[in-house]
Amino acid sequence: MTYSTTPTKLKSLFSKARSFLRLATTTSSAATAAASLSTSTTTTSAMDDLSSSLKTKVCIIGSGPAAHTAAIYAARAELKPILFEGWMANDIAPGGQLTTTTDVENFPGFPDGILGLELMDRCRNQSLRFGTEIFTETVTKVDFKSFPFKVFTDSKSVLADSVIVATGAVAKRLEFTGSRDGPGGFWNRGISACAVCDGAAPIFRNKPLAVIGGGDSAMEEANFLTKYGSKVYIIHRRDSFRASKIMQNRALTNPKIDVIWNSVVEEAYGDGEKGVLGGLKLKNVMTGEVSDLKVSGLFFAIGHEPATKFLDGQLELHSDGYVVTKPGTTQTSVRGVFAAGDVQDKKYRQAITAAGTGQLSLFVLTMFLAMLAFVNEFCCSVFVIVRCMAALEAEHYLQEIGSQEDKSESSL
């Protein structure tokens, strides 16, 4: 009689066991997935075979103030960051745009000014001092579609729990005789791409200056330069500006600004033996006439190009190529990937603001890593609990089977 009810009970127990096993399997998968967010050492990309993959909690791509500020904060937090500073990335040496400038006079802490190259060398040394691992290699590819994130150079691959993109933006420059640096060129000796950075320099004060461009940036820079120059000329290749009406009005109504329409710069020449810019040869695109314009400074204001091509569309970008970040943070469209500095800042583009976003990235990033650790620990704890429950249920089942067998033997 006792055996007649056993199949029903066995069926019920097996059903419960199966449900617990299913739950355990599901939770195990969740725990494994969470654990892989911080401990996975595998990658499916064939590029990983180039060398052994490095692993880090934080990988920083860039070499300017934003990148090194993030590295300093990360290293001090013992996150052991890896930083790729690039090698002539965007035709600029490690250190970013500041390495192409001479005196930096508006960075706090240097009352007598400091050379841009020296400032970035100091930032780099400070990053190294706290333990940042720096590679002078250019990142060529990333994979933000899987986790951990993958970062590749020509010879290395990195698995990272988080990534900070701080590759900056490069000012667009025009090519004409005398526009480059080196012999015969006047770059950084009268020609610049940042009025805010360089406009107050002594060589420009109370001198005639020129701006090339027709957008809002050109209008803004021309107005800014009127604080220092005796006269400012806006050189534009068309007969109308594309700038917003309000910005046009500010420039056109400024008594210190004159506009030279339908013209392009053909040549920049020097001021005798001083080795600095002395004037420009302008060509009217409508008549072909070449004229002379005496100026001591020329500023390109034709836009910037953010260094985002290597991202291959894996992050959301603005129409002009800048990385989109969540307002008030440096969080990009991919959780765990952050953007700092000029690569996401189309408005200010200053060393000091870039450094601030580098610190902000670390603040948000540490919260992200803390969340990862919590999820990993939580999922593992749930898995342990479910396994214990399954084990207890199995033990109860064996006890019941044993009890049924004892009753059967006693009834014989």
Stockholm file with secondary structure:
# STOCKHOLM 1.0

chainA/1-412         MTYSTTPTKLKSLFSKARSFLRLATTTSSAATAAASLSTSTTTTSAMDDLSSSLKTKVCIIGSGPAAHTAAIYAARAELKPILFEGWMANDIAPGGQLTTTTDVENFPGFPDGILGLELMDRCRNQSLRFGTEIFTETVTKVDFKSFPFKVFTDSKSVLADSVIVATGAVAKRLEFTGSRDGPGGFWNRGISACAVCDGAAPIFRNKPLAVIGGGDSAMEEANFLTKYGSKVYIIHRRDSFRASKIMQNRALTNPKIDVIWNSVVEEAYGDGEKGVLGGLKLKNVMTGEVSDLKVSGLFFAIGHEPATKFLDGQLELHSDGYVVTKPGTTQTSVRGVFAAGDVQDKKYRQAITAAGTGQLSLFVLTMFLAMLAFVNEFCCSVFVIVRCMAALEAEHYLQEIGSQEDKSESSL
#=GR chainA/1-412 SS CHHHHHHHHHHHHHHHHHHHHHHHHHHHHHHHHHHHHHHCCCCCCGGGGGSCCEEEEEEEECCSHHHHHHHHHHHHTTCCCEEECCSSGGGCCTTGGGGGCSEECSSTTCTTCEEHHHHHHHHHHHHHHTTCEEECCCCCEEECSSSSEEEECSSCEEEEEEEEECCCEEECCCCCBTCSSSTTCCBTTTEESCHHHHTTSGGGTTSEEEEECCSHHHHHHHHHHTTTCSEEEEECSSSSCCSCHHHHHHHHTCTTEEEECSEEEEEEEECGGGCSEEEEEEEETTTCCEEEECCSEEEECSCEEESCGGGTTCSCBCTTSCBCCCTTSCBCSSTTEEECGGGTCSSCCCHHHHHHHHHHHHHHHHHHHHHHHHHHHHHHHHHHHHHHHHHHHHHHHHHHHHHHHHHHHHHC
#=GC SS_cons         CHHHHHHHHHHHHHHHHHHHHHHHHHHHHHHHHHHHHHHCCCCCCGGGGGSCCEEEEEEEECCSHHHHHHHHHHHHTTCCCEEECCSSGGGCCTTGGGGGCSEECSSTTCTTCEEHHHHHHHHHHHHHHTTCEEECCCCCEEECSSSSEEEECSSCEEEEEEEEECCCEEECCCCCBTCSSSTTCCBTTTEESCHHHHTTSGGGTTSEEEEECCSHHHHHHHHHHTTTCSEEEEECSSSSCCSCHHHHHHHHTCTTEEEECSEEEEEEEECGGGCSEEEEEEEETTTCCEEEECCSEEEECSCEEESCGGGTTCSCBCTTSCBCCCTTSCBCSSTTEEECGGGTCSSCCCHHHHHHHHHHHHHHHHHHHHHHHHHHHHHHHHHHHHHHHHHHHHHHHHHHHHHHHHHHHHHC
//
